[in-house]
Each structure stands twice: as structure tokens, then as C-alpha cells.
Amino acid sequence: MTRKVAAIGIAALGIAAIVNPGFAQVTDAVRKACEAKADQVRPALRTPEREAFITNCLADATATQGSKKNQ
């Protein structure tokens, strides 16, 4: 791999890391609400399960509604 290709790859990763959080549209209030929901799940979630729960909660909160098709 040449230096030029490696430099382009590193630059692309850096740009992706900067741009992706801007598209998330997750506010601190939504994140706190999802964390509070995760804390109230019984039986208590282990750390990986809690993170997965929060991730799914945030995905549900930021998902756009699909259009209904008339049939």
C-alpha cells in the first residue's frame, strides 16, 4: 500500500468520524430518557444488554415514520 492511499484512507475515516454525529439528531434529553428506561428494566440489564437497549431506544426515537400506502 502506498503512502498516498494510506493517507487518503486515514483522511476519509477522519471525515466520517466528524460528519456522522451530525446526522444522528439525538438530543441529550432523549439519551437521558433512554438511559432512565434502561435503568427501570427488570431483571436488571448487564452492561452489554443495557447498551443494546439504549441503542435500540435511540434508534426508535430518531426513526422517521414511513408513508402509508393506500390499498
mmCIF file as Biopython writes it, N, C-alpha, C and O atoms, coordinates in Angstrom:
data_model
#
loop_
_atom_site.group_PDB
_atom_site.id
_atom_site.type_symbol
_atom_site.label_atom_id
_atom_site.label_alt_id
_atom_site.label_comp_id
_atom_site.label_asym_id
_atom_site.label_entity_id
_atom_site.label_seq_id
_atom_site.pdbx_PDB_ins_code
_atom_site.Cartn_x
_atom_site.Cartn_y
_atom_site.Cartn_z
_atom_site.occupancy
_atom_site.B_iso_or_equiv
_atom_site.auth_seq_id
_atom_site.auth_asym_id
_atom_site.pdbx_PDB_model_num
ATOM 1   N N  . MET A ? 1  ? 0.844   -1.164 0.000  1.0 0.0 1  A 1 
ATOM 2   C CA . MET A ? 1  ? 0.000   0.000  0.000  1.0 0.0 1  A 1 
ATOM 3   C C  . MET A ? 1  ? 0.898   1.238  0.000  1.0 0.0 1  A 1 
ATOM 4   O O  . MET A ? 1  ? 1.847   1.338  0.778  1.0 0.0 1  A 1 
ATOM 5   N N  . THR A ? 2  ? 0.588   2.142  -0.858 1.0 0.0 2  A 1 
ATOM 6   C CA . THR A ? 2  ? 1.413   3.337  -0.947 1.0 0.0 2  A 1 
ATOM 7   C C  . THR A ? 2  ? 1.006   4.343  0.122  1.0 0.0 2  A 1 
ATOM 8   O O  . THR A ? 2  ? -0.076  4.248  0.702  1.0 0.0 2  A 1 
ATOM 9   N N  . ARG A ? 3  ? 1.868   5.289  0.368  1.0 0.0 3  A 1 
ATOM 10  C CA . ARG A ? 3  ? 1.574   6.309  1.375  1.0 0.0 3  A 1 
ATOM 11  C C  . ARG A ? 3  ? 0.377   7.159  0.987  1.0 0.0 3  A 1 
ATOM 12  O O  . ARG A ? 3  ? -0.405  7.582  1.838  1.0 0.0 3  A 1 
ATOM 13  N N  . LYS A ? 4  ? 0.248   7.402  -0.308 1.0 0.0 4  A 1 
ATOM 14  C CA . LYS A ? 4  ? -0.864  8.240  -0.775 1.0 0.0 4  A 1 
ATOM 15  C C  . LYS A ? 4  ? -2.203  7.556  -0.488 1.0 0.0 4  A 1 
ATOM 16  O O  . LYS A ? 4  ? -3.140  8.209  -0.030 1.0 0.0 4  A 1 
ATOM 17  N N  . VAL A ? 5  ? -2.301  6.263  -0.748 1.0 0.0 5  A 1 
ATOM 18  C CA . VAL A ? 5  ? -3.530  5.516  -0.481 1.0 0.0 5  A 1 
ATOM 19  C C  . VAL A ? 5  ? -3.815  5.478  1.017  1.0 0.0 5  A 1 
ATOM 20  O O  . VAL A ? 5  ? -4.959  5.645  1.439  1.0 0.0 5  A 1 
ATOM 21  N N  . ALA A ? 6  ? -2.790  5.262  1.807  1.0 0.0 6  A 1 
ATOM 22  C CA . ALA A ? 6  ? -2.958  5.232  3.256  1.0 0.0 6  A 1 
ATOM 23  C C  . ALA A ? 6  ? -3.414  6.590  3.780  1.0 0.0 6  A 1 
ATOM 24  O O  . ALA A ? 6  ? -4.278  6.656  4.654  1.0 0.0 6  A 1 
ATOM 25  N N  . ALA A ? 7  ? -2.851  7.657  3.261  1.0 0.0 7  A 1 
ATOM 26  C CA . ALA A ? 7  ? -3.232  8.997  3.700  1.0 0.0 7  A 1 
ATOM 27  C C  . ALA A ? 7  ? -4.677  9.307  3.330  1.0 0.0 7  A 1 
ATOM 28  O O  . ALA A ? 7  ? -5.401  9.920  4.115  1.0 0.0 7  A 1 
ATOM 29  N N  . ILE A ? 8  ? -5.099  8.891  2.151  1.0 0.0 8  A 1 
ATOM 30  C CA . ILE A ? 8  ? -6.483  9.104  1.727  1.0 0.0 8  A 1 
ATOM 31  C C  . ILE A ? 8  ? -7.434  8.316  2.632  1.0 0.0 8  A 1 
ATOM 32  O O  . ILE A ? 8  ? -8.487  8.826  3.017  1.0 0.0 8  A 1 
ATOM 33  N N  . GLY A ? 9  ? -7.075  7.100  2.967  1.0 0.0 9  A 1 
ATOM 34  C CA . GLY A ? 9  ? -7.904  6.281  3.853  1.0 0.0 9  A 1 
ATOM 35  C C  . GLY A ? 9  ? -8.046  6.887  5.236  1.0 0.0 9  A 1 
ATOM 36  O O  . GLY A ? 9  ? -9.142  6.917  5.796  1.0 0.0 9  A 1 
ATOM 37  N N  . ILE A ? 10 ? -6.955  7.365  5.782  1.0 0.0 10 A 1 
ATOM 38  C CA . ILE A ? 10 ? -6.993  7.990  7.105  1.0 0.0 10 A 1 
ATOM 39  C C  . ILE A ? 10 ? -7.822  9.268  7.064  1.0 0.0 10 A 1 
ATOM 40  O O  . ILE A ? 10 ? -8.589  9.537  7.988  1.0 0.0 10 A 1 
ATOM 41  N N  . ALA A ? 11 ? -7.678  10.050 6.012  1.0 0.0 11 A 1 
ATOM 42  C CA . ALA A ? 11 ? -8.466  11.277 5.872  1.0 0.0 11 A 1 
ATOM 43  C C  . ALA A ? 11 ? -9.955  10.949 5.764  1.0 0.0 11 A 1 
ATOM 44  O O  . ALA A ? 11 ? -10.780 11.637 6.365  1.0 0.0 11 A 1 
ATOM 45  N N  . ALA A ? 12 ? -10.304 9.924  5.018  1.0 0.0 12 A 1 
ATOM 46  C CA . ALA A ? 12 ? -11.710 9.531  4.871  1.0 0.0 12 A 1 
ATOM 47  C C  . ALA A ? 12 ? -12.297 9.094  6.208  1.0 0.0 12 A 1 
ATOM 48  O O  . ALA A ? 12 ? -13.430 9.450  6.534  1.0 0.0 12 A 1 
ATOM 49  N N  . LEU A ? 13 ? -11.540 8.331  6.979  1.0 0.0 13 A 1 
ATOM 50  C CA . LEU A ? 13 ? -12.011 7.918  8.297  1.0 0.0 13 A 1 
ATOM 51  C C  . LEU A ? 13 ? -12.196 9.118  9.222  1.0 0.0 13 A 1 
ATOM 52  O O  . LEU A ? 13 ? -13.159 9.175  9.986  1.0 0.0 13 A 1 
ATOM 53  N N  . GLY A ? 14 ? -11.286 10.057 9.154  1.0 0.0 14 A 1 
ATOM 54  C CA . GLY A ? 14 ? -11.408 11.267 9.973  1.0 0.0 14 A 1 
ATOM 55  C C  . GLY A ? 14 ? -12.638 12.076 9.613  1.0 0.0 14 A 1 
ATOM 56  O O  . GLY A ? 14 ? -13.343 12.563 10.497 1.0 0.0 14 A 1 
ATOM 57  N N  . ILE A ? 15 ? -12.900 12.222 8.331  1.0 0.0 15 A 1 
ATOM 58  C CA . ILE A ? 15 ? -14.090 12.962 7.894  1.0 0.0 15 A 1 
ATOM 59  C C  . ILE A ? 15 ? -15.359 12.229 8.306  1.0 0.0 15 A 1 
ATOM 60  O O  . ILE A ? 15 ? -16.319 12.864 8.744  1.0 0.0 15 A 1 
ATOM 61  N N  . ALA A ? 16 ? -15.383 10.907 8.176  1.0 0.0 16 A 1 
ATOM 62  C CA . ALA A ? 16 ? -16.552 10.126 8.566  1.0 0.0 16 A 1 
ATOM 63  C C  . ALA A ? 16 ? -16.824 10.256 10.063 1.0 0.0 16 A 1 
ATOM 64  O O  . ALA A ? 16 ? -17.979 10.322 10.481 1.0 0.0 16 A 1 
ATOM 65  N N  . ALA A ? 17 ? -15.771 10.295 10.863 1.0 0.0 17 A 1 
ATOM 66  C CA . ALA A ? 17 ? -15.943 10.428 12.313 1.0 0.0 17 A 1 
ATOM 67  C C  . ALA A ? 17 ? -16.505 11.790 12.678 1.0 0.0 17 A 1 
ATOM 68  O O  . ALA A ? 17 ? -17.246 11.912 13.653 1.0 0.0 17 A 1 
ATOM 69  N N  . ILE A ? 18 ? -16.167 12.802 11.920 1.0 0.0 18 A 1 
ATOM 70  C CA . ILE A ? 18 ? -16.652 14.148 12.204 1.0 0.0 18 A 1 
ATOM 71  C C  . ILE A ? 18 ? -18.086 14.328 11.711 1.0 0.0 18 A 1 
ATOM 72  O O  . ILE A ? 18 ? -18.892 14.966 12.388 1.0 0.0 18 A 1 
ATOM 73  N N  . VAL A ? 19 ? -18.412 13.781 10.553 1.0 0.0 19 A 1 
ATOM 74  C CA . VAL A ? 19 ? -19.712 14.010 9.927  1.0 0.0 19 A 1 
ATOM 75  C C  . VAL A ? 19 ? -20.817 13.164 10.549 1.0 0.0 19 A 1 
ATOM 76  O O  . VAL A ? 19 ? -21.928 13.667 10.713 1.0 0.0 19 A 1 
ATOM 77  N N  . ASN A ? 20 ? -20.569 11.914 10.899 1.0 0.0 20 A 1 
ATOM 78  C CA . ASN A ? 20 ? -21.623 11.017 11.371 1.0 0.0 20 A 1 
ATOM 79  C C  . ASN A ? 20 ? -22.378 11.515 12.596 1.0 0.0 20 A 1 
ATOM 80  O O  . ASN A ? 20 ? -23.604 11.404 12.596 1.0 0.0 20 A 1 
ATOM 81  N N  . PRO A ? 21 ? -21.758 12.051 13.631 1.0 0.0 21 A 1 
ATOM 82  C CA . PRO A ? 21 ? -22.548 12.521 14.765 1.0 0.0 21 A 1 
ATOM 83  C C  . PRO A ? 21 ? -23.512 13.647 14.399 1.0 0.0 21 A 1 
ATOM 84  O O  . PRO A ? 21 ? -24.525 13.826 15.076 1.0 0.0 21 A 1 
ATOM 85  N N  . GLY A ? 22 ? -23.230 14.388 13.374 1.0 0.0 22 A 1 
ATOM 86  C CA . GLY A ? 22 ? -24.125 15.459 12.963 1.0 0.0 22 A 1 
ATOM 87  C C  . GLY A ? 22 ? -25.430 14.958 12.391 1.0 0.0 22 A 1 
ATOM 88  O O  . GLY A ? 22 ? -26.429 15.676 12.426 1.0 0.0 22 A 1 
ATOM 89  N N  . PHE A ? 23 ? -25.453 13.749 11.866 1.0 0.0 23 A 1 
ATOM 90  C CA . PHE A ? 23 ? -26.666 13.196 11.292 1.0 0.0 23 A 1 
ATOM 91  C C  . PHE A ? 23 ? -27.545 12.500 12.330 1.0 0.0 23 A 1 
ATOM 92  O O  . PHE A ? 23 ? -28.707 12.209 12.047 1.0 0.0 23 A 1 
ATOM 93  N N  . ALA A ? 24 ? -27.030 12.235 13.493 1.0 0.0 24 A 1 
ATOM 94  C CA . ALA A ? 24 ? -27.752 11.435 14.478 1.0 0.0 24 A 1 
ATOM 95  C C  . ALA A ? 24 ? -29.007 12.124 15.008 1.0 0.0 24 A 1 
ATOM 96  O O  . ALA A ? 24 ? -30.015 11.450 15.214 1.0 0.0 24 A 1 
ATOM 97  N N  . GLN A ? 25 ? -28.989 13.416 15.234 1.0 0.0 25 A 1 
ATOM 98  C CA . GLN A ? 25 ? -30.115 14.182 15.739 1.0 0.0 25 A 1 
ATOM 99  C C  . GLN A ? 25 ? -30.638 13.638 17.061 1.0 0.0 25 A 1 
ATOM 100 O O  . GLN A ? 25 ? -31.848 13.648 17.289 1.0 0.0 25 A 1 
ATOM 101 N N  . VAL A ? 26 ? -29.776 13.175 17.917 1.0 0.0 26 A 1 
ATOM 102 C CA . VAL A ? 26 ? -30.169 12.681 19.225 1.0 0.0 26 A 1 
ATOM 103 C C  . VAL A ? 26 ? -29.811 13.745 20.248 1.0 0.0 26 A 1 
ATOM 104 O O  . VAL A ? 26 ? -28.646 14.110 20.403 1.0 0.0 26 A 1 
ATOM 105 N N  . THR A ? 27 ? -30.827 14.237 20.943 1.0 0.0 27 A 1 
ATOM 106 C CA . THR A ? 27 ? -30.573 15.253 21.954 1.0 0.0 27 A 1 
ATOM 107 C C  . THR A ? 27 ? -30.181 14.592 23.270 1.0 0.0 27 A 1 
ATOM 108 O O  . THR A ? 27 ? -30.384 13.394 23.468 1.0 0.0 27 A 1 
ATOM 109 N N  . ASP A ? 28 ? -29.623 15.392 24.156 1.0 0.0 28 A 1 
ATOM 110 C CA . ASP A ? 28 ? -29.259 14.871 25.474 1.0 0.0 28 A 1 
ATOM 111 C C  . ASP A ? 28 ? -30.501 14.420 26.234 1.0 0.0 28 A 1 
ATOM 112 O O  . ASP A ? 28 ? -30.446 13.450 26.991 1.0 0.0 28 A 1 
ATOM 113 N N  . ALA A ? 29 ? -31.615 15.111 26.039 1.0 0.0 29 A 1 
ATOM 114 C CA . ALA A ? 29 ? -32.854 14.744 26.729 1.0 0.0 29 A 1 
ATOM 115 C C  . ALA A ? 29 ? -33.331 13.360 26.298 1.0 0.0 29 A 1 
ATOM 116 O O  . ALA A ? 29 ? -33.781 12.569 27.127 1.0 0.0 29 A 1 
ATOM 117 N N  . VAL A ? 30 ? -33.233 13.070 25.003 1.0 0.0 30 A 1 
ATOM 118 C CA . VAL A ? 30 ? -33.648 11.756 24.503 1.0 0.0 30 A 1 
ATOM 119 C C  . VAL A ? 30 ? -32.721 10.687 25.054 1.0 0.0 30 A 1 
ATOM 120 O O  . VAL A ? 30 ? -33.174 9.623  25.477 1.0 0.0 30 A 1 
ATOM 121 N N  . ARG A ? 31 ? -31.418 10.970 25.049 1.0 0.0 31 A 1 
ATOM 122 C CA . ARG A ? 31 ? -30.455 9.991  25.585 1.0 0.0 31 A 1 
ATOM 123 C C  . ARG A ? 31 ? -30.717 9.722  27.064 1.0 0.0 31 A 1 
ATOM 124 O O  . ARG A ? 31 ? -30.697 8.569  27.496 1.0 0.0 31 A 1 
ATOM 125 N N  . LYS A ? 32 ? -30.962 10.771 27.840 1.0 0.0 32 A 1 
ATOM 126 C CA . LYS A ? 32 ? -31.246 10.603 29.278 1.0 0.0 32 A 1 
ATOM 127 C C  . LYS A ? 32 ? -32.525 9.798  29.486 1.0 0.0 32 A 1 
ATOM 128 O O  . LYS A ? 32 ? -32.591 8.961  30.387 1.0 0.0 32 A 1 
ATOM 129 N N  . ALA A ? 33 ? -33.547 10.045 28.656 1.0 0.0 33 A 1 
ATOM 130 C CA . ALA A ? 33 ? -34.800 9.300  28.775 1.0 0.0 33 A 1 
ATOM 131 C C  . ALA A ? 33 ? -34.581 7.816  28.485 1.0 0.0 33 A 1 
ATOM 132 O O  . ALA A ? 33 ? -35.132 6.959  29.176 1.0 0.0 33 A 1 
ATOM 133 N N  . CYS A ? 34 ? -33.782 7.514  27.471 1.0 0.0 34 A 1 
ATOM 134 C CA . CYS A ? 34 ? -33.490 6.119  27.148 1.0 0.0 34 A 1 
ATOM 135 C C  . CYS A ? 34 ? -32.677 5.453  28.262 1.0 0.0 34 A 1 
ATOM 136 O O  . CYS A ? 34 ? -32.895 4.282  28.573 1.0 0.0 34 A 1 
ATOM 137 N N  . GLU A ? 35 ? -31.758 6.183  28.853 1.0 0.0 35 A 1 
ATOM 138 C CA . GLU A ? 35 ? -30.982 5.638  29.968 1.0 0.0 35 A 1 
ATOM 139 C C  . GLU A ? 35 ? -31.885 5.365  31.167 1.0 0.0 35 A 1 
ATOM 140 O O  . GLU A ? 35 ? -31.722 4.355  31.852 1.0 0.0 35 A 1 
ATOM 141 N N  . ALA A ? 36 ? -32.841 6.264  31.421 1.0 0.0 36 A 1 
ATOM 142 C CA . ALA A ? 36 ? -33.773 6.063  32.529 1.0 0.0 36 A 1 
ATOM 143 C C  . ALA A ? 36 ? -34.643 4.835  32.282 1.0 0.0 36 A 1 
ATOM 144 O O  . ALA A ? 36 ? -34.912 4.073  33.211 1.0 0.0 36 A 1 
ATOM 145 N N  . LYS A ? 37 ? -35.088 4.635  31.038 1.0 0.0 37 A 1 
ATOM 146 C CA . LYS A ? 37 ? -35.876 3.442  30.706 1.0 0.0 37 A 1 
ATOM 147 C C  . LYS A ? 37 ? -35.044 2.182  30.920 1.0 0.0 37 A 1 
ATOM 148 O O  . LYS A ? 37 ? -35.549 1.184  31.434 1.0 0.0 37 A 1 
ATOM 149 N N  . ALA A ? 38 ? -33.774 2.224  30.528 1.0 0.0 38 A 1 
ATOM 150 C CA . ALA A ? 38 ? -32.894 1.065  30.691 1.0 0.0 38 A 1 
ATOM 151 C C  . ALA A ? 38 ? -32.685 0.740  32.165 1.0 0.0 38 A 1 
ATOM 152 O O  . ALA A ? 38 ? -32.566 -0.427 32.538 1.0 0.0 38 A 1 
ATOM 153 N N  . ASP A ? 39 ? -32.640 1.771  32.997 1.0 0.0 39 A 1 
ATOM 154 C CA . ASP A ? 39 ? -32.456 1.545  34.437 1.0 0.0 39 A 1 
ATOM 155 C C  . ASP A ? 39 ? -33.666 0.888  35.080 1.0 0.0 39 A 1 
ATOM 156 O O  . ASP A ? 39 ? -33.539 0.238  36.118 1.0 0.0 39 A 1 
ATOM 157 N N  . GLN A ? 40 ? -34.833 1.048  34.477 1.0 0.0 40 A 1 
ATOM 158 C CA . GLN A ? 40 ? -36.057 0.523  35.081 1.0 0.0 40 A 1 
ATOM 159 C C  . GLN A ? 40 ? -36.426 -0.870 34.585 1.0 0.0 40 A 1 
ATOM 160 O O  . GLN A ? 40 ? -37.403 -1.446 35.064 1.0 0.0 40 A 1 
ATOM 161 N N  . VAL A ? 41 ? -35.678 -1.423 33.648 1.0 0.0 41 A 1 
ATOM 162 C CA . VAL A ? 41 ? -35.962 -2.767 33.150 1.0 0.0 41 A 1 
ATOM 163 C C  . VAL A ? 41 ? -35.647 -3.777 34.245 1.0 0.0 41 A 1 
ATOM 164 O O  . VAL A ? 41 ? -34.594 -3.714 34.878 1.0 0.0 41 A 1 
ATOM 165 N N  . ARG A ? 42 ? -36.575 -4.711 34.461 1.0 0.0 42 A 1 
ATOM 166 C CA . ARG A ? 42 ? -36.363 -5.775 35.442 1.0 0.0 42 A 1 
ATOM 167 C C  . ARG A ? 42 ? -36.518 -7.100 34.762 1.0 0.0 42 A 1 
ATOM 168 O O  . ARG A ? 42 ? -37.450 -7.256 33.973 1.0 0.0 42 A 1 
ATOM 169 N N  . PRO A ? 43 ? -35.660 -8.077 35.013 1.0 0.0 43 A 1 
ATOM 170 C CA . PRO A ? 43 ? -34.476 -8.013 35.856 1.0 0.0 43 A 1 
ATOM 171 C C  . PRO A ? 43 ? -33.435 -7.065 35.259 1.0 0.0 43 A 1 
ATOM 172 O O  . PRO A ? 43 ? -33.413 -6.810 34.055 1.0 0.0 43 A 1 
ATOM 173 N N  . ALA A ? 44 ? -32.596 -6.565 36.121 1.0 0.0 44 A 1 
ATOM 174 C CA . ALA A ? 44 ? -31.606 -5.560 35.729 1.0 0.0 44 A 1 
ATOM 175 C C  . ALA A ? 44 ? -30.731 -6.057 34.578 1.0 0.0 44 A 1 
ATOM 176 O O  . ALA A ? 44 ? -30.316 -7.215 34.538 1.0 0.0 44 A 1 
ATOM 177 N N  . LEU A ? 45 ? -30.471 -5.156 33.658 1.0 0.0 45 A 1 
ATOM 178 C CA . LEU A ? 45 ? -29.669 -5.497 32.489 1.0 0.0 45 A 1 
ATOM 179 C C  . LEU A ? 45 ? -28.183 -5.452 32.821 1.0 0.0 45 A 1 
ATOM 180 O O  . LEU A ? 45 ? -27.727 -4.610 33.596 1.0 0.0 45 A 1 
ATOM 181 N N  . ARG A ? 46 ? -27.434 -6.379 32.216 1.0 0.0 46 A 1 
ATOM 182 C CA . ARG A ? 46 ? -25.985 -6.312 32.313 1.0 0.0 46 A 1 
ATOM 183 C C  . ARG A ? 46 ? -25.504 -5.220 31.354 1.0 0.0 46 A 1 
ATOM 184 O O  . ARG A ? 46 ? -26.275 -4.747 30.520 1.0 0.0 46 A 1 
ATOM 185 N N  . THR A ? 47 ? -24.262 -4.828 31.467 1.0 0.0 47 A 1 
ATOM 186 C CA . THR A ? 47 ? -23.737 -3.703 30.692 1.0 0.0 47 A 1 
ATOM 187 C C  . THR A ? 47 ? -23.944 -3.851 29.181 1.0 0.0 47 A 1 
ATOM 188 O O  . THR A ? 47 ? -24.436 -2.908 28.562 1.0 0.0 47 A 1 
ATOM 189 N N  . PRO A ? 48 ? -23.598 -4.973 28.558 1.0 0.0 48 A 1 
ATOM 190 C CA . PRO A ? 48 ? -23.826 -5.057 27.104 1.0 0.0 48 A 1 
ATOM 191 C C  . PRO A ? 48 ? -25.310 -4.993 26.746 1.0 0.0 48 A 1 
ATOM 192 O O  . PRO A ? 48 ? -25.685 -4.400 25.735 1.0 0.0 48 A 1 
ATOM 193 N N  . GLU A ? 49 ? -26.150 -5.607 27.578 1.0 0.0 49 A 1 
ATOM 194 C CA . GLU A ? 49 ? -27.591 -5.580 27.331 1.0 0.0 49 A 1 
ATOM 195 C C  . GLU A ? 49 ? -28.142 -4.169 27.487 1.0 0.0 49 A 1 
ATOM 196 O O  . GLU A ? 49 ? -29.009 -3.749 26.721 1.0 0.0 49 A 1 
ATOM 197 N N  . ARG A ? 50 ? -27.640 -3.441 28.477 1.0 0.0 50 A 1 
ATOM 198 C CA . ARG A ? 50 ? -28.091 -2.066 28.720 1.0 0.0 50 A 1 
ATOM 199 C C  . ARG A ? 50 ? -27.717 -1.171 27.533 1.0 0.0 50 A 1 
ATOM 200 O O  . ARG A ? 50 ? -28.529 -0.363 27.082 1.0 0.0 50 A 1 
ATOM 201 N N  . GLU A ? 51 ? -26.505 -1.317 27.040 1.0 0.0 51 A 1 
ATOM 202 C CA . GLU A ? 51 ? -26.079 -0.521 25.888 1.0 0.0 51 A 1 
ATOM 203 C C  . GLU A ? 51 ? -26.909 -0.847 24.656 1.0 0.0 51 A 1 
ATOM 204 O O  . GLU A ? 51 ? -27.259 0.050  23.889 1.0 0.0 51 A 1 
ATOM 205 N N  . ALA A ? 52 ? -27.227 -2.125 24.461 1.0 0.0 52 A 1 
ATOM 206 C CA . ALA A ? 52 ? -28.065 -2.513 23.327 1.0 0.0 52 A 1 
ATOM 207 C C  . ALA A ? 52 ? -29.467 -1.936 23.476 1.0 0.0 52 A 1 
ATOM 208 O O  . ALA A ? 52 ? -30.060 -1.489 22.495 1.0 0.0 52 A 1 
ATOM 209 N N  . PHE A ? 53 ? -30.000 -1.943 24.691 1.0 0.0 53 A 1 
ATOM 210 C CA . PHE A ? 53 ? -31.323 -1.378 24.951 1.0 0.0 53 A 1 
ATOM 211 C C  . PHE A ? 53 ? -31.331 0.116  24.628 1.0 0.0 53 A 1 
ATOM 212 O O  . PHE A ? 53 ? -32.246 0.610  23.969 1.0 0.0 53 A 1 
ATOM 213 N N  . ILE A ? 54 ? -30.308 0.827  25.095 1.0 0.0 54 A 1 
ATOM 214 C CA . ILE A ? 54 ? -30.223 2.267  24.845 1.0 0.0 54 A 1 
ATOM 215 C C  . ILE A ? 54 ? -30.077 2.540  23.350 1.0 0.0 54 A 1 
ATOM 216 O O  . ILE A ? 54 ? -30.702 3.463  22.828 1.0 0.0 54 A 1 
ATOM 217 N N  . THR A ? 55 ? -29.266 1.753  22.665 1.0 0.0 55 A 1 
ATOM 218 C CA . THR A ? 55 ? -29.088 1.924  21.222 1.0 0.0 55 A 1 
ATOM 219 C C  . THR A ? 55 ? -30.403 1.743  20.485 1.0 0.0 55 A 1 
ATOM 220 O O  . THR A ? 55 ? -30.734 2.533  19.601 1.0 0.0 55 A 1 
ATOM 221 N N  . ASN A ? 56 ? -31.157 0.705  20.841 1.0 0.0 56 A 1 
ATOM 222 C CA . ASN A ? 56 ? -32.455 0.472  20.198 1.0 0.0 56 A 1 
ATOM 223 C C  . ASN A ? 56 ? -33.445 1.582  20.527 1.0 0.0 56 A 1 
ATOM 224 O O  . ASN A ? 56 ? -34.220 1.994  19.664 1.0 0.0 56 A 1 
ATOM 225 N N  . CYS A ? 57 ? -33.428 2.061  21.745 1.0 0.0 57 A 1 
ATOM 226 C CA . CYS A ? 57 ? -34.302 3.158  22.150 1.0 0.0 57 A 1 
ATOM 227 C C  . CYS A ? 57 ? -33.990 4.414  21.338 1.0 0.0 57 A 1 
ATOM 228 O O  . CYS A ? 57 ? -34.903 5.088  20.860 1.0 0.0 57 A 1 
ATOM 229 N N  . LEU A ? 58 ? -32.715 4.728  21.184 1.0 0.0 58 A 1 
ATOM 230 C CA . LEU A ? 58 ? -32.320 5.902  20.399 1.0 0.0 58 A 1 
ATOM 231 C C  . LEU A ? 58 ? -32.699 5.729  18.931 1.0 0.0 58 A 1 
ATOM 232 O O  . LEU A ? 58 ? -33.114 6.689  18.281 1.0 0.0 58 A 1 
ATOM 233 N N  . ALA A ? 59 ? -32.560 4.516  18.407 1.0 0.0 59 A 1 
ATOM 234 C CA . ALA A ? 59 ? -32.943 4.264  17.019 1.0 0.0 59 A 1 
ATOM 235 C C  . ALA A ? 59 ? -34.444 4.458  16.837 1.0 0.0 59 A 1 
ATOM 236 O O  . ALA A ? 59 ? -34.886 5.027  15.839 1.0 0.0 59 A 1 
ATOM 237 N N  . ASP A ? 60 ? -35.225 3.983  17.807 1.0 0.0 60 A 1 
ATOM 238 C CA . ASP A ? 60 ? -36.673 4.173  17.731 1.0 0.0 60 A 1 
ATOM 239 C C  . ASP A ? 60 ? -37.035 5.651  17.821 1.0 0.0 60 A 1 
ATOM 240 O O  . ASP A ? 60 ? -37.962 6.104  17.150 1.0 0.0 60 A 1 
ATOM 241 N N  . ALA A ? 61 ? -36.319 6.396  18.636 1.0 0.0 61 A 1 
ATOM 242 C CA . ALA A ? 61 ? -36.618 7.813  18.832 1.0 0.0 61 A 1 
ATOM 243 C C  . ALA A ? 61 ? -36.272 8.648  17.602 1.0 0.0 61 A 1 
ATOM 244 O O  . ALA A ? 61 ? -36.902 9.678  17.363 1.0 0.0 61 A 1 
ATOM 245 N N  . THR A ? 62 ? -35.295 8.226  16.832 1.0 0.0 62 A 1 
ATOM 246 C CA . THR A ? 62 ? -34.860 9.014  15.681 1.0 0.0 62 A 1 
ATOM 247 C C  . THR A ? 62 ? -35.387 8.486  14.353 1.0 0.0 62 A 1 
ATOM 248 O O  . THR A ? 62 ? -35.133 9.078  13.304 1.0 0.0 62 A 1 
ATOM 249 N N  . ALA A ? 63 ? -36.122 7.374  14.391 1.0 0.0 63 A 1 
ATOM 250 C CA . ALA A ? 63 ? -36.639 6.792  13.151 1.0 0.0 63 A 1 
ATOM 251 C C  . ALA A ? 63 ? -37.738 7.681  12.578 1.0 0.0 63 A 1 
ATOM 252 O O  . ALA A ? 63 ? -38.524 8.276  13.315 1.0 0.0 63 A 1 
ATOM 253 N N  . THR A ? 64 ? -37.775 7.757  11.275 1.0 0.0 64 A 1 
ATOM 254 C CA . THR A ? 64 ? -38.843 8.507  10.611 1.0 0.0 64 A 1 
ATOM 255 C C  . THR A ? 64 ? -39.982 7.561  10.290 1.0 0.0 64 A 1 
ATOM 256 O O  . THR A ? 64 ? -39.764 6.381  10.014 1.0 0.0 64 A 1 
ATOM 257 N N  . GLN A ? 65 ? -41.179 8.076  10.326 1.0 0.0 65 A 1 
ATOM 258 C CA . GLN A ? 65 ? -42.347 7.275  10.029 1.0 0.0 65 A 1 
ATOM 259 C C  . GLN A ? 65 ? -42.467 7.049  8.530  1.0 0.0 65 A 1 
ATOM 260 O O  . GLN A ? 65 ? -42.277 7.979  7.746  1.0 0.0 65 A 1 
ATOM 261 N N  . GLY A ? 66 ? -42.769 5.862  8.139  1.0 0.0 66 A 1 
ATOM 262 C CA . GLY A ? 66 ? -42.966 5.556  6.727  1.0 0.0 66 A 1 
ATOM 263 C C  . GLY A ? 66 ? -44.347 6.035  6.281  1.0 0.0 66 A 1 
ATOM 264 O O  . GLY A ? 66 ? -45.244 6.248  7.097  1.0 0.0 66 A 1 
ATOM 265 N N  . SER A ? 67 ? -44.489 6.192  4.999  1.0 0.0 67 A 1 
ATOM 266 C CA . SER A ? 67 ? -45.793 6.610  4.482  1.0 0.0 67 A 1 
ATOM 267 C C  . SER A ? 67 ? -46.703 5.407  4.354  1.0 0.0 67 A 1 
ATOM 268 O O  . SER A ? 67 ? -46.247 4.304  4.051  1.0 0.0 67 A 1 
ATOM 269 N N  . LYS A ? 68 ? -47.996 5.618  4.583  1.0 0.0 68 A 1 
ATOM 270 C CA . LYS A ? 68 ? -48.965 4.536  4.470  1.0 0.0 68 A 1 
ATOM 271 C C  . LYS A ? 68 ? -49.409 4.437  3.024  1.0 0.0 68 A 1 
ATOM 272 O O  . LYS A ? 68 ? -49.702 5.441  2.374  1.0 0.0 68 A 1 
ATOM 273 N N  . LYS A ? 69 ? -49.452 3.232  2.544  1.0 0.0 69 A 1 
ATOM 274 C CA . LYS A ? 69 ? -49.881 3.014  1.165  1.0 0.0 69 A 1 
ATOM 275 C C  . LYS A ? 69 ? -51.389 2.754  1.160  1.0 0.0 69 A 1 
ATOM 276 O O  . LYS A ? 69 ? -51.903 1.996  1.983  1.0 0.0 69 A 1 
ATOM 277 N N  . ASN A ? 70 ? -52.064 3.376  0.248  1.0 0.0 70 A 1 
ATOM 278 C CA . ASN A ? 70 ? -53.498 3.155  0.120  1.0 0.0 70 A 1 
ATOM 279 C C  . ASN A ? 70 ? -53.734 1.897  -0.692 1.0 0.0 70 A 1 
ATOM 280 O O  . ASN A ? 70 ? -53.203 1.737  -1.791 1.0 0.0 70 A 1 
ATOM 281 N N  . GLN A ? 71 ? -54.536 1.014  -0.135 1.0 0.0 71 A 1 
ATOM 282 C CA . GLN A ? 71 ? -54.837 -0.219 -0.846 1.0 0.0 71 A 1 
ATOM 283 C C  . GLN A ? 71 ? -56.317 -0.398 -0.959 1.0 0.0 71 A 1 
ATOM 284 O O  . GLN A ? 71 ? -56.778 -1.386 -1.530 1.0 0.0 71 A 1 
#
